[in-house]
Each structure stands twice: as C-alpha cells, then as structure tokens.
C-alpha cells in the first residue's frame, strides 16, 4: 500500500541518512566504506537481506561508495516494504 507524505516523513525520521529523492518516488542513501572489498561485502549482505524480504534495492557501486535507492516499482510509490528494507540495511551498514 502506498505511503502518505506523513508516513514517509515519519519513516525517514526512524532511518539513518536516508532521504526522499526529489525526482522519483524513492528513498536513497549513500554509504562510503574503507575500500572496494568492504563495499562488495556489504552489497552481498544487502542482497541476502533483500532476497529474504522479497524486495530489492537499486544499487550503484563506485569503488568504495554505494548509492542505494528503494521504491516499490510495482505500484510506482514508496511502501512499507521500502521502509522495512531500509531499516534492515541500516542494521547492516558498519558504524565507524
């Protein structure tokens, strides 16, 4: 079910470093890691979490930087699935 603007704002308040993409109905986050192997290791963890959730982020890998984007493409909007997977990704991102 599509989230309202208020639900999106509340969801973003509970997440770490996610923001609403002004050009698409998506939320996004950029994560910088120490090096390429660390970035790939995190991508692998995210892939496993995404498979378990049955919901998959868009991931752009630039050496040690990951650009993550979430949207429920089937409805063309943000849903609870996006917020839940974003929260799970937050748990996987190493703290510095």
BATIGU-449987 format. One record per residue (C-alpha): x, y, z; residue in three letters; residue number from 1. Coordinates in pm, 1 decimal, decimal comma. Layout:
BEGIN
PT         u         v         w  residu  num
PT         X         Y         Z     ALA  NUM
...
//
This chain:
BEGIN
PT         u         v         w  residu  num
PT       0,0       0,0       0,0     UNK    1
PT     133,4     341,7     -97,5     UNK    2
PT     261,8     553,1     192,1     UNK    3
PT     129,2     902,6     253,9     UNK    4
PT     364,7    1200,9     274,2     UNK    5
PT     330,8    1196,7     654,6     UNK    6
PT     413,2     825,3     669,9     UNK    7
PT     719,4     881,4     451,4     UNK    8
PT     843,8    1164,5     676,1     UNK    9
PT     786,5     952,6     987,9     UNK   10
PT     964,9     659,2     826,5     UNK   11
PT    1263,9     871,0     727,8     UNK   12
PT    1286,9    1003,3    1084,6     UNK   13
PT    1344,6     645,0    1202,9     UNK   14
PT    1614,4     571,3     943,5     UNK   15
PT    1981,6     665,6     919,9     UNK   16
PT    2088,7     901,0     638,7     UNK   17
PT    1802,6     812,6     402,0     UNK   18
PT    1637,9    1095,5     210,4     UNK   19
PT    1349,0    1135,2     -27,0     UNK   20
PT    1460,6    1150,3    -389,3     UNK   21
PT    1313,1    1474,2    -527,2     UNK   22
PT    1294,0    1335,7    -882,1     UNK   23
PT    1137,8     993,7    -824,0     UNK   24
PT     910,4     820,4    -572,7     UNK   25
PT    1210,4     667,2    -395,0     UNK   26
PT    1428,6     698,7     -88,8     UNK   27
PT    1804,0     692,3    -120,7     UNK   28
PT    2117,1     663,6      86,8     UNK   29
PT    2488,1     683,6      10,4     UNK   30
PT    2730,0     469,2     210,0     UNK   31
PT    3109,4     509,2     199,7     UNK   32
PT    3325,8     219,9     310,7     UNK   33
PT    3703,0     182,6     356,3     UNK   34
PT    3763,9      10,5      23,3     UNK   35
PT    3616,1    -187,7    -265,6     UNK   36
PT    3616,4    -528,9     -89,5     UNK   37
PT    3425,0    -377,2     204,0     UNK   38
PT    3170,0    -227,5     -35,3     UNK   39
PT    3120,7    -561,1    -210,7     UNK   40
PT    3087,4    -741,6     124,1     UNK   41
PT    2809,2    -501,8     224,6     UNK   42
PT    2638,9    -547,3    -113,5     UNK   43
PT    2642,3    -923,0     -51,8     UNK   44
PT    2478,5    -875,8     289,9     UNK   45
PT    2219,0    -640,0     141,6     UNK   46
PT    2148,6    -891,4    -136,4     UNK   47
PT    2081,4   -1165,1     119,1     UNK   48
PT    1850,2    -938,3     321,3     UNK   49
PT    1671,0    -831,5       2,7     UNK   50
PT    1614,5   -1192,6    -101,9     UNK   51
PT    1471,7   -1273,2     241,3     UNK   52
PT    1240,0    -971,9     215,8     UNK   53
PT    1143,9   -1039,7    -144,0     UNK   54
PT    1216,4    -673,8    -216,6     UNK   55
PT    1526,2    -543,4    -392,9     UNK   56
PT    1705,8    -208,5    -388,0     UNK   57
PT    1876,7     -40,5    -678,5     UNK   58
PT    2249,7     -41,3    -600,5     UNK   59
PT    2517,5     162,1    -777,6     UNK   60
PT    2873,3      69,9    -677,4     UNK   61
PT    3151,0     326,7    -724,6     UNK   62
PT    3469,4     175,8    -576,6     UNK   63
PT    3408,5     223,2    -201,8     UNK   64
PT    3079,4     411,0    -231,9     UNK   65
PT    2733,1     257,7    -257,6     UNK   66
PT    2434,1     455,4    -377,8     UNK   67
PT    2117,2     278,5    -263,8     UNK   68
PT    1765,1     352,0    -380,0     UNK   69
PT    1436,2     194,6    -274,7     UNK   70
PT    1093,9     217,4    -437,8     UNK   71
PT     815,5     -34,9    -484,2     UNK   72
PT     822,2     -28,1    -862,7     UNK   73
PT     509,0    -245,3    -891,4     UNK   74
PT     299,8      42,8    -751,2     UNK   75
PT     529,7     329,1    -852,1     UNK   76
PT     547,1     459,5    -497,0     UNK   77
PT     701,2     409,5    -154,9     UNK   78
PT     551,6     137,4      62,2     UNK   79
PT     616,0     -30,6     397,6     UNK   80
PT     845,1    -272,5     211,3     UNK   81
PT    1081,6      12,3     129,1     UNK   82
PT    1094,2     141,1     485,1     UNK   83
PT    1143,7    -209,2     625,6     UNK   84
PT    1429,5    -290,9     389,0     UNK   85
PT    1590,4      48,8     451,9     UNK   86
PT    1581,3     -23,7     826,5     UNK   87
PT    1739,8    -365,5     767,0     UNK   88
PT    2011,6    -206,8     551,3     UNK   89
PT    2078,1      42,9     832,7     UNK   90
PT    2146,4    -254,9    1061,5     UNK   91
PT    2397,1    -396,2     813,7     UNK   92
PT    2596,4     -78,8     749,6     UNK   93
PT    2908,2     -83,6     969,2     UNK   94
PT    2943,1     202,9    1213,0     UNK   95
PT    3265,7     395,6    1210,1     UNK   96
//
